[in-house]
Amino acid sequence: MILPRRITGFLPRLLTLVTVAALFAGAPLRAGVSLLRDADIEYGLRQIATPVLSAAGLNPSQVRLILVDDSSLNAFVADPSHIFIHSGLLMKLDSAAQLQAVIAHEAAHITNGHIARRLGNMRTARTAAGLGMILGAAAAAASSNPEAGVGLAIGAQSSAMRLFLSHTRAEESSADISSVRYMMRAGIDPQGAVEVQDLFRGQEALSVRRQDPYMRSHPLSRDRLRALKGLVAGHQTGQRDPGAEYWFNRLKGKLTAFKRAPSWTLRRAKDSASQDIALMRQAAAWHRQSNLSKALSNIDGAIALRPKDPYLLDLKGQILLESRKFGPAVQIYGQAAKLAPNDAMILAGLGRALVANGQPKQALSVLERARSRDYSDPRVLRDLAVAYAQTKQNGMASLVTAERYALTGRLKDAAVHAKRAEGLLPRGSGPWQRAQDVLSAAKRAK
């Protein structure tokens, strides 16, 4: 199910994602980042990314592709285990090869060691800027013209920024070269990389004459486009993988069905790449218009075409659950979980339906399985807290509530619930130790 998850802070394993993301995204992140989590879309992204990641020498099972709810055209990496793609970029692309070019470029930042290097460059730039401020203060103190000192400090900071950005420009050019090599190695048409860069060329905020190429974290699009055309020149354009194209059209179709107006989707669904995608898109659009009968009719039509597809069943479960048909939702989610027993988001949907249907004991085991496979989902923790509270396990309810608040950056609230859990749980037990971890994190943050 497509659900925006508001993330404003992370526990230790995820802290760097927020801290470093602004550096790699090319612009400061807002106070929070909304992630779009959907089992179907993330499965499709894995199918499309696997050959590229393998060609880059990465383990596809250890690199997650995460969709960011942002309309801008961007993608970035923040650590070696995550590639973030903005929903606006995904909706703008036209083929799987273009998406694979984006993934290959971000994978190159991982394999070329740019993440650790950029952190070092950031520290160097900060040191240089700090030194400039010190020199500026000294100049102002020794001069009758304080403005001279201010000018020196600002100039030093600008030089430090140029020093840092010069590194990132070189890395972007290096990633372009590597990405084309990965695509060729994987048997993917590298023309997709040229098409993506051509798309970015039209997104320049300023006219080319007014841009300062030395104050950009990326080389100018015209220069990157020229270089990419040279790299792929002479490479025979190959047939594009129909499997990858199917999953690209499906995940883009589902994303637009939930992000754009239902009327827009209903007008364009007939132009979908396949009948099951058209029916899925129409089901989502009718569901958003609260027309349950038409939504079920269309999703049932899609399931009839692909009866062993757990992700179509997942969407039907979402439609039923959000329409307050809790019993049928449990049944459908149960079928989906049998077909995809290790998918954390499908298990989370089943657990949520069980809680809504008044079956908290059954929900607990399912939700704990979901949590063990994806520790970063706040909704699973919320549903777990409800299930624990309904089964009179108040200590565990307080603990998972504390962990949810900590995960979403509300460490003051997390400390309150962790303190409550500490008093209710057996001293020295595993859950008691988890409460101590939250209290320690809250103390460090304070």
Buried (B, 14 or more C-beta within 10 A) or exposed (E): BBBEBEBBBBBEEBEBBBBBBBBBBBEEBEEEBBBBBBBBBBBBBBBBBBBBBBBBEBEBEEBBBBBBBBEBBBBBBBBBBBBBBBBBBBBBBBBBBBBBBBBBBBBBBBBBEBBEBBBEBBEBBEEBBBBBBEBBBEBBEEEEEEEBBBBBBBEBBEBBBBBBBEBBBEBBBBBBBBBBBBBBBBEBBBBBBBBBBBBBBEEEEEEEEEBEEEEBBBBBBBBBBEBBBEBBEEEEEEEBBEEBBBBBBBBBBBBBBBBBEBEEBBEBBEEBBBEBBBBBBBBBBBBBBEBBEBBBBBBEBBBEBBEEBBBBBBBBBBBBBBBEBBEBBBBBBBBBBEBBEEBBBBBBBBBBBBBBBEBBEBBBEBBBBBBEBBBBBBBBBBBBBBBBBBBEBBBBBBBBBBBBBBBBBBBEBBBBBBBBBBEBBEEEEEBBEBBBBBBEBBEEEE
